[in-house]
Amino acid sequence: MTDEHDRDLLLIILKTYLTPEIFSDTYTYSNNTAYKYPGDGDIMHFQHFMHELPINDIPELFGLH
């Protein structure tokens, strides 16, 4: 962060995307259900989850819809 405005923006982003609701099985970051909390598991579980994500992120994921 370089100034107070960067800090304010970062706090807004964190409050928007890092909420207790993300740990719910039904919560998704967009209408594309691939973007969700992967759940608990071992390293293979997380690797499989990451390989299932789309190669190109949709703009909606970043609030650009």
C-alpha positions in Angstrom: 0.0 0.0 0.0 1.3 3.4 -0.9 -1.3 5.7 0.8 -4.5 5.9 2.8 -6.7 5.4 -0.3 -5.0 2.1 -1.0 -5.7 1.0 2.5 -9.3 2.0 2.3 -9.8 0.1 -1.0 -8.1 -3.0 0.5 -10.4 -3.0 3.5 -13.5 -2.7 1.3 -12.4 -5.6 -0.8 -11.6 -7.7 2.2 -15.0 -6.9 3.8 -16.8 -7.8 0.6 -15.0 -11.1 -0.2 -13.9 -12.5 3.2 -17.0 -13.0 5.2 -18.1 -15.9 7.3 -20.7 -16.9 4.6 -17.9 -18.1 2.3 -17.6 -21.2 4.4 -21.1 -22.3 3.6 -21.7 -25.1 1.1 -24.1 -22.9 -0.9 -22.0 -19.7 -1.1 -20.5 -18.8 -4.5 -18.5 -15.7 -5.6 -20.5 -15.4 -8.8 -23.3 -17.2 -10.7 -20.7 -19.6 -11.9 -20.7 -22.2 -9.2 -17.1 -23.2 -9.8 -16.0 -20.2 -7.7 -16.8 -21.4 -4.1 -15.1 -22.5 -0.9 -13.4 -25.8 -1.7 -14.1 -27.4 1.7 -11.6 -29.3 3.8 -9.3 -31.9 2.5 -5.8 -33.0 1.8 -3.4 -31.6 -0.8 -4.9 -33.8 -3.6 -8.3 -32.4 -2.8 -7.1 -28.9 -3.3 -5.2 -29.7 -6.4 -8.3 -31.3 -7.9 -10.3 -28.3 -7.0 -7.9 -25.9 -8.7 -7.7 -28.0 -11.8 -11.5 -27.8 -12.1 -11.5 -24.0 -12.1 -12.0 -22.3 -15.5 -8.7 -21.4 -17.3 -10.0 -17.9 -18.0 -11.7 -16.0 -15.1 -15.0 -14.4 -15.9 -15.2 -10.6 -15.3 -18.2 -11.1 -13.0 -15.9 -12.7 -10.5 -14.2 -9.4 -10.0 -17.4 -7.3 -9.9 -17.2 -6.3 -13.6 -20.5 -7.6 -14.8 
